[in-house]
Amino acid sequence: MNTSAFEKYESEVRSYCRNFPAVFTKAKDSIIFAEDGKEYIDFFCGAGALNYGHNNDFIKTEVIKYLQCDGIIHSLDMFTAAKRDFIEFFQNEILQPRGFDYKIQFPGPTGTNAVEAALKLARKVKKRNNIFAFMGAFHGMTLGSLSMTTDRDSREGAGVVLTDVTHIPSPYMFPEFDVLEYMQTLIDDDHSGVSKPAAVFIEPVQADGGIHVFSTEFLKGLRDFCTRNDILLVCDDIQVGSARTGYYFSFERAGITPDIVTLSKSIGGYGMPFALVLFKPELDVWKPGEHNGTFRGSQLSMIAAKAGLQLMLNEKVEDKVKAQEAIIAEELSKIKAFNESFDIRGIGFIWGVDCNKVKPDVVSRAIVKECFENGLIVERAGRNNDVVKLMPGLLIDEETLRKGLKIFVNAVEKVTKTL
């Protein structure tokens, strides 16, 4: 395995390669191949950018067809046939059947681009600076997004003071604490020292925060809180959207309608860089060119995105995820026999095993290493990186799913025996 070029020339900022020390050459569906011939089951899915797996045949065919006919690749925000086809399909097949009436904005190609645009729009609409975000949140690594992100190491990397955000305790942190009442007090009490926010940003399932599923009751209560107080509700569905929870939008299970929604990662269909901001029509107060970017609305990404949505609907992926969620839950429950202190959390095809009460840092690190050595790729997340995160591809076949889960359970058993 020749890694000298990476080690000599690539920045020390690289991270995932340190946990997965192999040189990868190709991938198909839920399997990644290294140049030494070893195969790995992918329970990482590009941090949520590859919900439909690697090199899906249907999406690949649509992308190749577009390239072969010399379709427009780069066009800033000019009118193109590819953009029109995507917009019409997304409106007619995704938004309208779910009862959502949203305008679509194409920001830059990444999730943090979408969050930055949503932040700017919320403040512009409400003419307020402050934002409420939740402890445990991850919204991105550019300065606006990072101001809402709570991971200490990420924030310290900013090099500047991150302001105009009030971080609210997440409900799981203090089960007996009424978070909504606390938020109401902050804006009602003239001695709270906190200004009324333009918006509340929330990931309906905190992913990098350690796989915390906000209850439907809390999401409904938050929607009511925002409505009562003239505050915008922004749902960040960048990592947990695109059917990963068994619903195309992770907030659908609560029956709520956010004012603004951010999407990226798997909306790109094929791992293509793509991001969207969705917002209610009355919020569209942008002036032409007031928020832009050279690579907003990549045309090839629109082709892949539309194909990914077609695939999702044709394969009934939402129903498949709901049905197979039980397999993951059942298999992961077996690790309780090794140590009762493991905390298992998840929904759909995103799950976490929290090792903090077993042995902080050591256990999660060892499990990821053991999994990799046995042909399974999983990552760590959450406080202290104590949560092992499992994100199988949504189209994974049951045999491969069970095989990957068996590797994981065996890895946990082996690691706990060494404690």
N, C-alpha and C positions, 0 to 999 in steps of 0.2 A: 504494500500500500504506500504509494508515493504522495506524501502530503507536504513536501518541502516548499513548493510554490506558495501554498497557503501560509505556512509558518514563517516564511521569509518576507513575503510581500503584503499579505492581508493584515488589516488592522487588528489590534488586540481586542477591539470591540466585538468581534465575532463571538457567538455564544452557543447556539445549538450544536455546532460541530464538535464542541468540547464534550457534549454528552453522548453524541452519536459518532464515534471516531471511525468512520468508514468513508470511502469515496464511492458515491452512488453514480450509476450510469444510466439506468432506465427504470420505469415503473409502469405497472399496469393494474388497473382496478385498485385492490387493497394491498398489493405487494410491491415493495421497492427492492431493486436488485443492486448489489454492490459489485465493484469491478473484480473482486476476488471470487465472485460466483455465489456468495451467500445471499439468501432471501430474507426479507423482513416483512412481517405483517405491520401495516401502518395504522396505529391507533392515535396518530398525531394529526394527520390530515392537513398539513400546512397551517397549523394553528387555526383550523376552521375554514381555510380557503379552498379546500378540496372535498366538499361534502359529497360530490358525485364520483369520487375516486380519481385515479390517475388515468389520463388518456382514454376517457370514455369514447367508445367508437362512434356513437351518434354525434356527440359534440365535435369530435375531431373531424368527422366528415364535413360538417357544416363550415368549420373554420377553413379547411383545405379548399373546399369549393369556392369560398369567398376570395381566398388568396389567388386561386387559379384564374379567376375572372378579372383580376386586377381591380378589385373593389377598393374604394377609398379607405386608407389606413389612418391618416391624420387629417383633421379638418377643423381644429379648434371647436367652436360651437356653431359652425355653419350647418345648414340643412343638408342631410344626407338620407338616402333610402334606408341605410342600416339603422340610423337613429329613429327614423319614423316607424320602421318595423318593430323595433324594440319597444318604443313608447306605446304603440297601439296594443301590442301583445301584453305588456305589463299592466296596462290599464284594463283591458278587456278580460284577461284571464286570471289575473292575480288580485288587483285592487278592487274592481267593481264587484266580483262575486263575493268578496269578503265585506262589502259594504263600506269601503274606504274611498273617500274623495280627496285625493292629494294631487298637488302639483309636484313635478319632478325637477330637481336641480342636479346637474352633473358637475360636481366639484372636481378636484384633482383625483388621481387614481387610487388613493389609499383611504383607509378608514379614518385616520386622523384628519385628512382633508375634509371629509364629510362632517366630522365633529367640529372642526374649526368654523366651517360655514354655518352649521346649526347654532353655534355659540354667537357668532356675529349677528345672525338673523334674529335670534331671540332678544338680544340686547337692543337691536335696532327697532324691533316692533314695540317692545315694552318701555324703551327709554330708561332702563335700569341697568346698573353694572353687575350687581351681585348675582350669583348662581348658587343653587343648592345641589350638592352631589353627595353620594353616600360613601362612607368608609368601606374600604375593600374594592373600590371602583378602579377599573382601568379603562381609560377613554382614548389613550394615544400618547405619543411622545413629543409632539410639537408643543410649543409653550401654552397655548390655550387649552388644548386637550390635557396636557400634563398638569395644569393647575387643578383639574378635577380628579386626576389620578392620585391615589393615596400611597402607593408603594414608595417607601422612604428612599431607597437607592435610586429609583428613577427620578424622583423629585430633586434629589441632591445633584444629579447630573445636569440639571437645567442651568446652573450657574447664576441664576438671578432669582429674585424674590417672586414667588407665584402668588398672585393676589386675586381678589374679587370672587372668591369661592368660599362658601361655608360648608364644611363637611359634616354631614348628619350621621349619627350612629345607625348602622344597619340593624334591622329588627332582630336578626339572629344573634347579635352581639349581647343584647340585654333582653331576654325573652319576656320579662315582666315590665319592661319599659314601653310606654306608649309613644312611639316615634312620631306619629302624626300629631298628637297633642303637643309634643315638644316643638315641632315645626310651627304649629299654630301660635304657640307662646312666643317663639322667636320673632314672629312678625307683628304680634299684637302688643307685646310688652315694650313700652318706650324706653326701658332701661336694659333691654337685652343686648344692646351693642351690635345688633345684626340688622342690616338693611333688607328690605323686602326684595326677593330675587325676581329676575326676569323669567327664570325657568328653573325647573327641577330636572336634572339629568339622571337617568337610571338605566342600568342593564337589568332587564327582568330576570335574568340568570347571571349572576356574577361568575365569570369564567376564570380569568386570571386571578381573581380575588379568592379562589378556592372552591368553586362550584357550590354556590349558594343560590338556591331557587327561592325567589321571593314568592310568597303565597298569593293566590288569586285575591284573597280578602285584602291583603295589603295593597296590591296593585289597584284594586277598585277604590280603596280608601284614598290612595294617593291621587287618583284621577279626580275624585270628589274634592279633595283638598285644593288642588290646582284650580279647578273650576270655580270654587267658592271665592278664592282669593285673587282671581285674575292673574294667574301664573301659568306659564306654558309648561306642558308636560312633554319632555323629550325622551324617547326610548332609543337607546343605543342597541341596535340589533346586529352589530357588525360581526360578532363571533357566534352568537347563538341563534341568529335568524336563518333564513333559507332552509327551513324544515327540520333543523337539528333537534328541536324539542318535540317534534311531532306535529307542529303547526308551522305554517310558513313564517309567520311573525310570532316570536316567542310570547308576546303579550296577548295574543288572540285567546288563549285559555282563560283569561280574566274577563273577556268581553268588553274591553276598553278601547277607546280610540285616542291615541296620543295626538298632540298638536303637531309634533315633528318626529320623524323617524330617520335614523341614520343606518345605512346598509353599506357593506363592502364585503371583502373576503369572498364567500361562495356565491354572491350575486354575479361574480365574474364567470361562473359556469365551469371553467376549465383551469382555474388557477390564474386567470388573467387579471391584471390590475384594473379594478373598476369600483366606483363608489357612487352612491346616490344619497340625496337628501330629499325626503318626502315631507310636505307640509300642507296644511289646510290652505285652500285658495286665498282666504282673506289675509293670510300672513305674507303673501307674495308682494312685499314692498320694496324689493330690490330695484335699484336703478340699473339700466343696461351697463354691463361691465364692472359693476360695483364689487363683485367677487368673481375672480376668474382664475385661470391657470392654463398653461400651454397644453397640458395633457389631460384636460377634462374631457370626459366622454370618448375614450378610446374606441374607435370603430370596430376593431377586431374583437374587443371585449364585449361590445354590444351583440355581435354575432354569437359569440360563445355564451353570453348571458341568456339570450333568447332561447338558444338550443338547450341550455341547462334547465330553464323553466319548463320548456316542452317536455323534456325528459322527466322532470320531477312530477309533472301532472300525469303523463302517460303511464309512468311506473307506479303511480299512487304512493309516492314516497312518504307522505305524511302518515298515511294509514300503516305502511310498513314499519315505520319507526315506532309508532304507538304499539303495534303488535309485538315487536321484538324487544322493546324496552324491558319486558319481563325476563327475558333471557339474561340480559346484563345484570339486572337486579338479583336474580337467583344465583348466578355464578359468583358475584361479588359477596353475597351474604356468607359464602363458605369461609371467608377469611376471618370471620368472627370466632371461629373455632380455634384459630391460632392465637388470637389475642382479642379479648372483648373490647379493648380500648380503641380499636379502629373505628372511625366514624365514616360511614358510607353515605354519600349524597349524590343526587342526580335526577335527571329527567331525560326522556327520549334517548338520544345517543350522545349525551355528555354527562360523564360521571366522575366523581372524585373520591379517593380514599385518603382520609386525613390521618396522618401518622403522628400528629403532635403529641397526643396523650400516650403514645407508645415510647417513642424516643425522638425528640425533635431533631430535625435535619438529617440525622444519620440514617434512619430507616427509609425515608422517601428516596434519598440519594442511592442507597443500596438496592432498592427495588428497581429503580429505573436502569441501573447498571446491569442487574441480573436479567431483567427482561431483554435488554439489548443483546446481551451475550447469547440469549436463547431465541433470538429472531423476532422480537417485538419492540416496536418503537412507541414509547409513551413519554410524556413530559411531566415536569413538576410545576406547581402553581401555589397561590395562596400565601398566607403569613409564613415567613421563614422558608418558603418553598416546601412546606410539609405535606402538601396534598399532591398525590399522584393523579394526574388527569388522564382520563380515557375518552377519546373521541374517534370511534370507528367511522369509516365511510358509510354513508346512508344506504348505499346499494350493495354493501358487503353481503356475500352469501352466508347462510347460517353455519355451514361447516367451517368457514374461515373465521367467522365471528367466535364460534365456540373454541376453536383452536387457539386464537389469540387470548381469549379469556382464561383458558387453561394454563397457558404460559404465564399469565399474570398471577393467577392464584398460586401456582407452584413457586413462583418467584417470591411472593409474600411469605409463603410457608418456609422456604429455605432461609430467608433473611431473619424471620422471627426466631428460628431455631438457634441463630448465632448470638442472640441478645443475652 
